[in-house]
Amino acid sequence: MTRSTKHLDETRSIIDIEFLLVNVRGFFRDLVLYTIAKLGKAYGYAIRRFISQNMRIYVPSSGILYPTLHELEKEGLLKSSTEGKRRVYMLTEKGCEYLSIRIESIEKMIRKISRTIELMEYVGFKELFETLKKLWELEVEPPKPVLDAIKVKIMEINAILSELLRSPPTSTNISNPATSTP
């Protein structure tokens, strides 16, 4: 195994690409169908806005949304018509049947994602990502001592969260830190 192949394998194990491709893409398709069901009928911009408002940190790009809409239409889960200059999408009977089978799992996933977003916002991930984005845009390379300090903090956070996995609190004593007062 070459050094670059080994690094690629390590990266794949850190970021489970297959999980993301299979589960996130599949969920996005379901989310689009769910959104159209909630809106009754909708054009692309309304679908993007609904998803953005409900997911808060994610706005699907046109390059993701429209190919997904076309794919769902080809599969017979959606139909579209033109109203003025806009293409409006609606669920077909097949789409309604598909959604009725998957609705509980879709709503469960939406709740899990919403809860995760709340927790990420509460602990400052939004600010962290904004800082990382600025560093990337400015092409700032943090010095090794800074990276080492960050690594130590991440290991501490991971230890705290790993302890929750060993002895998870019961749902009755979990409070929502995003809405509770100190």
Secondary structure, DSSP 8 states (H G I E B T S, - for coil): --HHHHHHHHHHHHS-HHHIIIIIHHHHHHHHHHHHHHHSSEEHHHHHHHHHHHHSS----HHHHHHHHHHHHHTTSEEEEEETTEEEEEE-HHHHHHHHHHHHHHHHHHHHHHHHHHHHHHHTHHHHHHHHHHHHHTT----HHHHHHHHHHHHHHHHHHHHHHHS---GGG---TTTS--
